[in-house]
């Protein structure tokens, strides 16, 4: 006779997974900005913006077009 497992397992903490998704999303956001800035304007992202600033913009949900415009205006 098989024993049925109850649902009494402790719930897994979703925070590490949520952090992973947030960090992974930021890396995709940053990579896209790097590619678009270099292709459109010839600007190297690491020369004009740090990760802390970019991460704040990413967390606020700013679109890449807004971030690109902001970076390009800061450059001029």
ChimeraX commands (.cxc) that place a marker at each C-alpha (Angstrom):
marker #1 position 0.00,0.00,0.00 radius 0.5
marker #1 position 1.39,3.38,-1.02 radius 0.5
marker #1 position 1.62,6.15,1.49 radius 0.5
marker #1 position 0.09,9.41,0.42 radius 0.5
marker #1 position 2.15,12.48,0.98 radius 0.5
marker #1 position 0.36,15.26,2.69 radius 0.5
marker #1 position 0.79,18.88,1.79 radius 0.5
marker #1 position 2.58,19.50,5.05 radius 0.5
marker #1 position 5.89,20.28,3.36 radius 0.5
marker #1 position 7.25,23.65,4.36 radius 0.5
marker #1 position 6.62,26.27,1.73 radius 0.5
marker #1 position 9.65,27.31,-0.22 radius 0.5
marker #1 position 10.73,30.88,0.12 radius 0.5
marker #1 position 9.93,32.68,-3.16 radius 0.5
marker #1 position 12.36,35.54,-2.46 radius 0.5
marker #1 position 15.50,33.96,-3.96 radius 0.5
marker #1 position 13.59,33.18,-7.14 radius 0.5
marker #1 position 12.10,36.68,-7.26 radius 0.5
marker #1 position 15.56,38.17,-6.78 radius 0.5
marker #1 position 16.89,35.96,-9.57 radius 0.5
marker #1 position 14.16,37.16,-11.93 radius 0.5
marker #1 position 14.76,40.79,-11.00 radius 0.5
marker #1 position 18.52,40.47,-11.47 radius 0.5
marker #1 position 18.14,38.52,-14.71 radius 0.5
marker #1 position 15.70,41.11,-16.04 radius 0.5
marker #1 position 18.15,43.88,-15.19 radius 0.5
marker #1 position 20.94,42.12,-17.07 radius 0.5
marker #1 position 18.71,41.83,-20.16 radius 0.5
marker #1 position 17.72,45.51,-19.81 radius 0.5
marker #1 position 21.38,46.55,-19.50 radius 0.5
marker #1 position 22.50,44.40,-22.44 radius 0.5
marker #1 position 19.77,45.84,-24.65 radius 0.5
marker #1 position 20.77,49.38,-23.71 radius 0.5
marker #1 position 24.42,48.61,-24.46 radius 0.5
marker #1 position 23.58,47.25,-27.90 radius 0.5
marker #1 position 21.18,50.03,-28.86 radius 0.5
marker #1 position 23.43,52.85,-27.66 radius 0.5
marker #1 position 26.42,51.46,-29.51 radius 0.5
marker #1 position 24.45,50.80,-32.71 radius 0.5
marker #1 position 22.46,54.06,-32.79 radius 0.5
marker #1 position 24.81,56.58,-31.22 radius 0.5
marker #1 position 28.21,54.95,-30.94 radius 0.5
marker #1 position 28.12,55.49,-27.16 radius 0.5
marker #1 position 29.61,52.96,-24.77 radius 0.5
marker #1 position 27.15,52.49,-21.89 radius 0.5
marker #1 position 29.81,51.80,-19.27 radius 0.5
marker #1 position 31.43,55.18,-20.06 radius 0.5
marker #1 position 28.32,57.23,-19.31 radius 0.5
marker #1 position 26.17,55.39,-16.74 radius 0.5
marker #1 position 26.85,53.22,-13.73 radius 0.5
marker #1 position 24.89,50.12,-12.76 radius 0.5
marker #1 position 23.41,51.77,-9.66 radius 0.5
marker #1 position 21.73,54.49,-11.72 radius 0.5
marker #1 position 20.58,52.03,-14.36 radius 0.5
marker #1 position 19.20,49.68,-11.70 radius 0.5
marker #1 position 17.10,52.48,-10.19 radius 0.5
marker #1 position 15.67,53.30,-13.61 radius 0.5
marker #1 position 15.02,49.61,-14.24 radius 0.5
marker #1 position 13.21,49.20,-10.92 radius 0.5
marker #1 position 10.99,52.18,-11.70 radius 0.5
marker #1 position 10.05,50.50,-14.97 radius 0.5
marker #1 position 11.46,53.16,-17.27 radius 0.5
marker #1 position 11.49,52.08,-20.93 radius 0.5
marker #1 position 14.83,51.72,-22.67 radius 0.5
marker #1 position 13.99,54.59,-25.03 radius 0.5
marker #1 position 13.62,56.97,-22.06 radius 0.5
marker #1 position 16.87,55.75,-20.50 radius 0.5
marker #1 position 18.69,56.12,-23.83 radius 0.5
marker #1 position 17.39,59.68,-24.24 radius 0.5
marker #1 position 18.44,60.53,-20.71 radius 0.5
marker #1 position 21.93,59.10,-21.21 radius 0.5
marker #1 position 22.36,60.88,-24.54 radius 0.5
marker #1 position 21.22,64.22,-23.05 radius 0.5
marker #1 position 23.65,63.78,-20.16 radius 0.5
marker #1 position 26.43,63.19,-22.69 radius 0.5
marker #1 position 25.75,66.46,-24.58 radius 0.5
marker link #1:1,2 radius 0.2
marker link #1:2,3 radius 0.2
marker link #1:3,4 radius 0.2
marker link #1:4,5 radius 0.2
marker link #1:5,6 radius 0.2
marker link #1:6,7 radius 0.2
marker link #1:7,8 radius 0.2
marker link #1:8,9 radius 0.2
marker link #1:9,10 radius 0.2
marker link #1:10,11 radius 0.2
marker link #1:11,12 radius 0.2
marker link #1:12,13 radius 0.2
marker link #1:13,14 radius 0.2
marker link #1:14,15 radius 0.2
marker link #1:15,16 radius 0.2
marker link #1:16,17 radius 0.2
marker link #1:17,18 radius 0.2
marker link #1:18,19 radius 0.2
marker link #1:19,20 radius 0.2
marker link #1:20,21 radius 0.2
marker link #1:21,22 radius 0.2
marker link #1:22,23 radius 0.2
marker link #1:23,24 radius 0.2
marker link #1:24,25 radius 0.2
marker link #1:25,26 radius 0.2
marker link #1:26,27 radius 0.2
marker link #1:27,28 radius 0.2
marker link #1:28,29 radius 0.2
marker link #1:29,30 radius 0.2
marker link #1:30,31 radius 0.2
marker link #1:31,32 radius 0.2
marker link #1:32,33 radius 0.2
marker link #1:33,34 radius 0.2
marker link #1:34,35 radius 0.2
marker link #1:35,36 radius 0.2
marker link #1:36,37 radius 0.2
marker link #1:37,38 radius 0.2
marker link #1:38,39 radius 0.2
marker link #1:39,40 radius 0.2
marker link #1:40,41 radius 0.2
marker link #1:41,42 radius 0.2
marker link #1:42,43 radius 0.2
marker link #1:43,44 radius 0.2
marker link #1:44,45 radius 0.2
marker link #1:45,46 radius 0.2
marker link #1:46,47 radius 0.2
marker link #1:47,48 radius 0.2
marker link #1:48,49 radius 0.2
marker link #1:49,50 radius 0.2
marker link #1:50,51 radius 0.2
marker link #1:51,52 radius 0.2
marker link #1:52,53 radius 0.2
marker link #1:53,54 radius 0.2
marker link #1:54,55 radius 0.2
marker link #1:55,56 radius 0.2
marker link #1:56,57 radius 0.2
marker link #1:57,58 radius 0.2
marker link #1:58,59 radius 0.2
marker link #1:59,60 radius 0.2
marker link #1:60,61 radius 0.2
marker link #1:61,62 radius 0.2
marker link #1:62,63 radius 0.2
marker link #1:63,64 radius 0.2
marker link #1:64,65 radius 0.2
marker link #1:65,66 radius 0.2
marker link #1:66,67 radius 0.2
marker link #1:67,68 radius 0.2
marker link #1:68,69 radius 0.2
marker link #1:69,70 radius 0.2
marker link #1:70,71 radius 0.2
marker link #1:71,72 radius 0.2
marker link #1:72,73 radius 0.2
marker link #1:73,74 radius 0.2
marker link #1:74,75 radius 0.2
marker link #1:75,76 radius 0.2
view
